[in-house]
Amino acid sequence: MPALWIGHVTVTDEEAYGRYAALAGPAIAKHGGHFIARGGRYVQFEGKARPRNVVARFPSLEAAEACYNSPEYQEALSHARDASERELMAVETDE
C-alpha cells in the first residue's frame, strides 16, 4: 500500500536548509519516493501553520520509514535540525 510522507516546516536558516534539500531529494528518490507537493499555496484549517509544506509519495510505509532511517537521509537531516522547526510523518494511503 503506498504511503505519503508529510512535512510541515518553518525554515530558520535558509543556507543550511538548502544543504538539507540538496541531499534529501536524492535520498528520497533512492527509496522510491517522489514529491507531489513542495511549498505550494495552502489553506491552514486547524493547528499551527508552517509556511512550507511538503508531501512525497512512497511505494509503501516501509519504504518511507527506510528512507527516513537511511544514512543518506540522516546526513541530510543533520543540516535541517538547527535550520528549521518541523513536523514529519508518514501515513498509508487508501490507493
C-alpha positions as CSV (number, residue, x, y, z in Angstrom):
1,M,0.0,0.0,0.0
2,P,1.5,3.4,-0.9
3,A,2.3,6.0,1.8
4,L,2.6,9.7,1.9
5,W,5.4,11.5,3.8
6,I,4.0,14.8,5.0
7,G,6.2,17.6,6.4
8,H,5.3,21.0,7.8
9,V,8.3,23.3,8.1
10,T,9.4,26.7,9.2
11,V,12.9,27.4,7.9
12,T,15.1,29.4,10.2
13,D,18.4,29.2,8.3
14,E,18.0,29.3,4.5
15,E,21.6,28.4,3.7
16,A,21.7,25.3,6.0
17,Y,18.3,24.2,4.9
18,G,19.4,24.4,1.3
19,R,22.1,21.9,2.1
20,Y,19.4,19.6,3.6
21,A,17.2,20.0,0.5
22,A,20.1,19.2,-1.9
23,L,20.8,15.9,0.0
24,A,17.2,14.9,0.9
25,G,15.9,14.8,-2.7
26,P,18.3,12.1,-3.9
27,A,17.8,10.1,-0.6
28,I,14.0,10.2,-1.1
29,A,14.3,9.2,-4.8
30,K,16.7,6.3,-3.9
31,H,13.9,4.8,-1.7
32,G,11.2,5.1,-4.4
33,G,9.8,8.4,-3.2
34,H,8.8,11.4,-5.3
35,F,7.5,14.8,-4.4
36,I,3.9,15.6,-5.2
37,A,3.8,19.0,-3.3
38,R,6.7,21.3,-2.2
39,G,6.0,24.7,-0.7
40,G,2.9,25.5,-2.8
41,R,-0.1,27.5,-1.8
42,Y,-2.1,26.1,1.2
43,V,-5.0,26.8,3.5
44,Q,-4.5,26.1,7.2
45,F,-7.7,24.9,8.7
46,E,-6.5,23.8,12.1
47,G,-3.3,23.6,14.2
48,K,-0.1,25.5,13.8
49,A,0.6,26.9,10.4
50,R,4.0,26.3,8.8
51,P,5.0,28.3,5.7
52,R,6.5,25.3,3.9
53,N,4.5,22.1,3.4
54,V,5.9,19.0,1.6
55,V,4.3,15.8,0.5
56,A,6.2,12.9,-1.0
57,R,4.7,9.6,-2.2
58,F,6.5,6.3,-1.4
59,P,5.6,2.8,-2.6
60,S,5.0,1.7,1.0
61,L,5.1,2.8,4.6
62,E,8.1,0.6,5.0
63,A,9.9,2.4,2.1
64,A,9.2,5.8,3.7
65,E,10.5,4.5,7.1
66,A,13.6,3.0,5.5
67,C,14.3,6.3,3.7
68,Y,14.0,8.3,7.0
69,N,16.4,5.9,8.8
70,S,18.8,5.6,5.9
71,P,22.4,7.1,6.2
72,E,21.7,9.3,3.2
73,Y,18.7,10.9,4.7
74,Q,20.1,11.2,8.2
75,E,23.1,13.1,6.7
76,A,20.7,15.4,5.0
77,L,18.7,15.8,8.3
78,S,21.8,16.9,10.1
79,H,21.6,20.1,8.2
80,A,17.9,20.7,8.9
81,R,17.9,20.1,12.6
82,D,19.2,23.5,13.6
83,A,17.9,25.2,10.5
84,S,14.2,24.6,10.9
85,E,11.2,23.8,13.0
86,R,9.4,20.8,11.6
87,E,6.9,18.0,11.9
88,L,7.2,15.0,9.7
89,M,5.0,11.9,9.4
90,A,4.3,9.1,7.0
91,V,0.8,7.6,6.5
92,E,-0.5,4.8,4.3
93,T,-3.0,5.8,1.6
94,D,-6.1,4.0,0.5
95,E,-5.0,3.9,-3.1
